[in-house]
Amino acid sequence: MLPAARWASVAALVVLTAGAPAASGDRERAVVKPATDFTKAEAYEAMSGGAATSRKAVNADAFSHSSANLPFSQELDFKVGNGFFRRLWVSSPASTRSADGLGPLFNARSCQRCHLKDGRGHPPRANWPDDSAVSMFLRLSIPPETEAQKKLLAELRAPVIAEPTYGTQLQDFAVQGIEPEGRMHITYTEEPVSLSDGTVVRLRRPAYTITDLAYGPLHPQTRVSPRVAPPMIGLGLLEMIDEADIVRSADPEDADGDGISGRVQRVWDKEAGKPALGRFGWKAGDPTVRQQSAHAFAADIGLSNPIVPAHWGDCTAAQTACRTAPDGGTMPDTDNPTADGMEASEKILALVTFYARNLAVPKRRDVDDPQVLAGKKVFYDSGCAACHRPKFVTRTDPARPEHSHQLIWPYTDMLLHDMGDGLADGRPEGLADGREWRTAPLWGIGLTKVVSGHTFFLHDGRARNLLEAILWHGGEAEAARETVRNLPTKEREALLAFLNSL
């Protein structure tokens, strides 16, 4: 029998052992307590996704493997879901009846075009026509103008009020015969920031304009928010964090006086027909992986589906040619048993959702490296762990044993935080105001270069490396940012080594 001092490790072992009984509540709380010993790695720290963690080689495909504990019988569903995730959709009508329905307006022809290798998107390297900005787009909305619109927002039945002509998203591509809505242009200005050791970091501040508007001027109060595609790993595990564990961390009035006042996002669950905890997206705008997948099908590719059944995607009533264009769901397809009148049928949506839920988090590297351990201590001491919460134990669902009761290390509290003026987009979404963002998970962040071929971070990719990303933090994270800015060189390098080990 192991000594009593090892009981927290035993609890972790229970979490990771298939078929073992659940650990007690007290043991679970002990397992997820913040680290206090930085002389060695914690038990199971390398297994970022619990038993679902991928142990495969670290290469460009590191984000594309299935949950390691997925039964063999479900591997086919994962692979078929991957096929639909990678499918290049075509416009209607087409001979490929089960793959038509693209657009009429769209941002990409496939999920994979934005989430290349299931990884992180990036801002364009140049403005149109020299770069197509496929993995980045602009969200659009306006302030509510009528009592009915105010009621929609108040009841959480809509997260935003769409721009009346261009909808909720600028689509910069269109099928033949339809005009794209417009083009995003970015300009950067550099702002120097001095570190305590004399190093000068030049941050780049982006400014966004929309050119080539095809359907008339934008509403004068249009709010614009840029978004790059986030990495896809670990979504099923994040979905399985118990809501009570997320809510428990919220402190909207900063009652403990630590300067951190995370808030819960609430959004409309279209299938449940009621508000639910927001978990996914830069402002936690979707409650489930399935709903997020459905919204991406509709807005990004222009595909109708069981959750968003409109065959014209994000086309507005002002875009009559788009609304009346041929679509891929109006004609019955007797050769396709999955057809149900939707361009992305229930079967397709279910398979893509399964795929997205089961993209595994890679195993961590160098958890015992002395510099990484030193950097982990800096991460805690500087206050980063207050929002980037290291670990959770997921809830249990008999229908999803691969995600159930796992000790995971996502480094997020799943809450909204005020990130200051520097990162503010001025565009509220649901309960999130124009300065708030959901804490981004950090697992896998050190493999961004390997998988995605770049190191652009934050919601709009303005940061060209992890240090720049940290230096953009403000608001509730300002104290942590200043601590990092004033670190001795050796400690700053250790912090970056720790982040790159995630």
Rosetta blueprint (number, residue, H / E / L):
1 M L
2 L L
3 P L
4 A H
5 A H
6 R H
7 W H
8 A H
9 S H
10 V H
11 A H
12 A H
13 L H
14 V H
15 V H
16 L H
17 T L
18 A L
19 G L
20 A L
21 P L
22 A L
23 A L
24 S L
25 G H
26 D H
27 R H
28 E H
29 R H
30 A H
31 V H
32 V L
33 K L
34 P L
35 A L
36 T L
37 D L
38 F L
39 T L
40 K L
41 A L
42 E L
43 A L
44 Y L
45 E L
46 A L
47 M L
48 S L
49 G L
50 G H
51 A H
52 A H
53 T L
54 S E
55 R L
56 K L
57 A L
58 V L
59 N L
60 A L
61 D L
62 A L
63 F L
64 S L
65 H L
66 S E
67 S L
68 A L
69 N L
70 L L
71 P L
72 F H
73 S H
74 Q H
75 E H
76 L H
77 D H
78 F H
79 K H
80 V H
81 G H
82 N H
83 G H
84 F H
85 F H
86 R H
87 R L
88 L L
89 W L
90 V E
91 S L
92 S L
93 P L
94 A L
95 S L
96 T L
97 R H
98 S H
99 A H
100 D E
101 G L
102 L L
103 G L
104 P L
105 L E
106 F E
107 N L
108 A L
109 R L
110 S L
111 C H
112 Q H
113 R H
114 C H
115 H L
116 L H
117 K H
118 D H
119 G L
120 R L
121 G L
122 H L
123 P L
124 P L
125 R L
126 A L
127 N L
128 W L
129 P L
130 D L
131 D L
132 S L
133 A L
134 V L
135 S L
136 M E
137 F E
138 L E
139 R E
140 L E
141 S E
142 I E
143 P L
144 P L
145 E L
146 T L
147 E H
148 A H
149 Q H
150 K H
151 K H
152 L H
153 L H
154 A H
155 E L
156 L L
157 R L
158 A L
159 P L
160 V L
161 I E
162 A L
163 E E
164 P L
165 T L
166 Y L
167 G E
168 T L
169 Q E
170 L L
171 Q L
172 D L
173 F E
174 A E
175 V L
176 Q L
177 G L
178 I L
179 E L
180 P L
181 E L
182 G L
183 R E
184 M E
185 H E
186 I E
187 T E
188 Y E
189 T E
190 E E
191 E E
192 P E
193 V E
194 S E
195 L L
196 S L
197 D L
198 G L
199 T L
200 V E
201 V E
202 R E
203 L E
204 R E
205 R E
206 P E
207 A E
208 Y E
209 T E
210 I E
211 T E
212 D L
213 L L
214 A L
215 Y L
216 G L
217 P L
218 L L
219 H L
220 P L
221 Q L
222 T L
223 R E
224 V E
225 S E
226 P E
227 R E
228 V E
229 A L
230 P L
231 P L
232 M L
233 I L
234 G L
235 L H
236 G H
237 L H
238 L H
239 E H
240 M L
241 I L
242 D L
243 E H
244 A H
245 D H
246 I H
247 V H
248 R H
249 S H
250 A L
251 D L
252 P L
253 E L
254 D L
255 A L
256 D L
257 G L
258 D L
259 G L
260 I L
261 S L
262 G L
263 R E
264 V L
265 Q L
266 R E
267 V E
268 W E
269 D E
270 K L
271 E L
272 A L
273 G L
274 K E
275 P E
276 A E
277 L E
278 G L
279 R L
280 F E
281 G L
282 W L
283 K L
284 A L
285 G L
286 D E
287 P L
288 T L
289 V H
290 R H
291 Q H
292 Q H
293 S H
294 A H
295 H H
296 A H
297 F H
298 A H
299 A H
300 D H
301 I H
302 G L
303 L L
304 S L
305 N L
306 P L
307 I L
308 V L
309 P L
310 A L
311 H L
312 W L
313 G L
314 D L
315 C L
316 T L
317 A L
318 A L
319 Q L
320 T H
321 A H
322 C H
323 R H
324 T L
325 A L
326 P L
327 D L
328 G L
329 G L
330 T L
331 M L
332 P L
333 D L
334 T L
335 D L
336 N L
337 P L
338 T L
339 A L
340 D L
341 G L
342 M L
343 E L
344 A L
345 S L
346 E H
347 K H
348 I H
349 L H
350 A H
351 L H
352 V H
353 T H
354 F H
355 Y H
356 A H
357 R H
358 N L
359 L E
360 A L
361 V L
362 P E
363 K L
364 R L
365 R L
366 D L
367 V L
368 D L
369 D L
370 P H
371 Q H
372 V H
373 L H
374 A H
375 G H
376 K H
377 K H
378 V H
379 F H
380 Y H
381 D H
382 S L
383 G L
384 C H
385 A H
386 A H
387 C L
388 H L
389 R L
390 P L
391 K L
392 F E
393 V E
394 T L
395 R L
396 T L
397 D L
398 P L
399 A L
400 R L
401 P H
402 E H
403 H H
404 S L
405 H L
406 Q L
407 L E
408 I E
409 W L
410 P L
411 Y L
412 T L
413 D L
414 M L
415 L L
416 L E
417 H E
418 D E
419 M L
420 G L
421 D L
422 G L
423 L L
424 A L
425 D L
426 G L
427 R L
428 P L
429 E E
430 G L
431 L L
432 A E
433 D L
434 G L
435 R L
436 E E
437 W E
438 R E
439 T L
440 A L
441 P L
442 L L
443 W L
444 G L
445 I H
446 G H
447 L H
448 T H
449 K H
450 V H
451 V H
452 S H
453 G L
454 H L
455 T L
456 F L
457 F E
458 L L
459 H L
460 D L
461 G L
462 R L
463 A E
464 R L
465 N L
466 L H
467 L H
468 E H
469 A H
470 I H
471 L H
472 W L
473 H L
474 G L
475 G H
476 E H
477 A H
478 E H
479 A H
480 A H
481 R H
482 E H
483 T H
484 V H
485 R H
486 N L
487 L L
488 P L
489 T H
490 K H
491 E H
492 R H
493 E H
494 A H
495 L H
496 L H
497 A H
498 F H
499 L H
500 N H
501 S H
502 L L
